[in-house]
Amino acid sequence: NAYMNLSSYDSAIHSFDILLKLDTVQPLGHFNRAYCYKKKEMYNEAMTDLSKVIMYREYDFEAIGLLAECQYLTGDTTGALGLLDKTFLRFQSLDENGFYLRGSINLWQKQYDSAIVNFTEVTKFRNHHNDVFTLRGLAYFLTGEYQLAKVDLTSATDLNEQDMTAVFTLGIVNLRLDEKNEAY
């Protein structure tokens, strides 16, 4: 864990290898090694470890979210969304990252209403992703709900003035609302 916290992922993986040789039923060891593998962009290795974590702790939403993220990063968006949907249906819950990833995939697949629902879930968490208002605002914009888009995009620009996606989309929303001065 010390190596992992110092971002010395090779040393951390080596230490977790030793731990897991001594005790193969060590979900936290598998999870932490998977985290290190993900940081090194070794997604298949990470997914193998995360599958073991879920085998021992099927309710571990953090592991499920990380597994879905690794699937997404390897290009398996269908598998990632399927895992998140199956988890949500089974447990009626996901963690913040699970909802965020699910919303992002929905947005990418042009399922805007689903994206809005998932990003709304993310906003219920205390320390949520900073760009969630940008993404939900973009989804509202794409569904033609300009007033709701304006609220979210204004919140996004209040949080980060340098969020050019939010700034640009807010300008377009203001044009659609015939608020030319604000758009300018």
N, C-alpha and C positions, 0 to 999 in steps of 0.2 A: 504493500500500500504506500509506503514511503517513496519507493521508486516511481510509482504511478503518479503520486502527488507532485513529484519533481519533473514530470513529463519524460522520464527515462523509461520509455515503454519497453525497449528490448530487455532491460534488466528486470523490469516488473514481470514481463512474460516468463522469463527464465525462473524467477522466484515462484510464480504461480504454477509453473510446470512441476517444480519440486513439491510444492504443497499438494498438488492434485495427484502426484504419484503416491504420496503418503496417505491421502484420503480422497478417493475418487468421488465420494458423495459430499461435495463441498460447494453448494450452490453459489455462495458469495465468491469463492475462488474462481469458479467458472464465469460468473458475471463480470468480475473485475478484469479477468484475462480477456474476456470478450470486448470490454470497453477499450483495453489497450490495443487489441487487434483492430478495432474500428478506427482508432486514432491513427493507426499505421496503414489504414485503407486495405486491410486484409479481411474483407467482409465475409468470405466463405468460412474462414476460421472462427470469426466472431459468431456467425450464425450457428455453427456447430456447438459452441459453448452455450449460447443462449437457449438452444433447444434443450440442452441438458438442464439448465436452470428451470425452464418451464416444466420439464418432466417432473422435477422435484417440488416445484412451487408454481402450480398452474395459475395462481391468482397474482403472480408478480407482474403488475402492470408496467413497471419500469423495464423489465426484461422483454416483455411483449412489444413495448414501444420501440426499444432498441433493435429488436429482431426485425420489426416492420421497417424501421429506418434503414437497416442494412439491406433488406430486400429491395427497397426503393433505390438505394444507391447502386445496386447491381443492375438496375433496370427492370426489376420485376415489380412494376407498379400494381399489377393485378394481384399478385401474391400478397403484397404489403397491404393493400386495401382489403383483400379477403380476410387476412389475419386480424386486422383491426375491426372489421365488421363482425366477424365470428366472435371475437372477444367481447365486443360491446353487446351483442345479442345474448351471449351466455351470462355475462356478469353485470350487464347494465351499467358498465363503468369503464373508463379509460383514464389514464393520467393526462396531464396537460400536453405532453409531447405526443401522445397517441391521438388526441383530438386535433392537435395542430397538424400533424402529418396527414391525418385523414382529410382535414379541410383542404390542405395544400394539394393533395392528389385529386380531390373533388373539383377544385378550382381548375387544375390543369386539364381534367377531363371534361370541363365545361358543364359540370353538375353544380351550378351556382347556388341553388337553394340548399343543397346538402352542405356545400362549403360554408354557407352562412350559419347553418345550425352548428356545425363543428367549431367554427371560430367563435361563436357565441359561448360555447362550452369553455373554450380556452380563457375567455375574459373572466370567467367565474373564479379562476385560480388567482391567488394573491400576487405572485410574481410571474406573470405571464410573459410570453414572447412580445418584444417591443413592436414588431411589425404586424401584429394581429389586427390592429385597426386598419392598417393599409390594405391588408388582404381582404378583410371583410368589406371594407369600403369599395374595393375593386369589384367584389362579387355583387354588392348592391348596385353599383354602377352598371354592371353588365346585365342585370335583371331590370334595369330602368327605374329603380327605386332611388331617385336622385337625392331626395331629402335625407334619407337614411345614409346614403353614401357620403353626403356632405358632412353629417355629424361625425362619422367614423374618420373620414379623411382629415377633418379639422383636428380631431383628437390626435391623429397620427402626426400631423405637422407640429402640433403643440409639443409632443414628446420628442420629435426630432425634425428640426427645420431642414436638415440635409437629406431627408427622405424624398428623393426626386420623383419616385413613383407616386407617392401621395400628393406631392405638390402639383405635378402634371395632371394627374387624374382629377384633383380638386378643381383645377382650372377648367377642365372639360366639363365637369359637373356644373360649375357655375355658369358656363355658357349654355348648357342645356336648360338651366333654371332661369335663363335670360337675365342673369346678374353679371352684366358685362364688365362693370367696374371691378367687381371682386375677382372675376376671371383674369382681368388684366393685372 
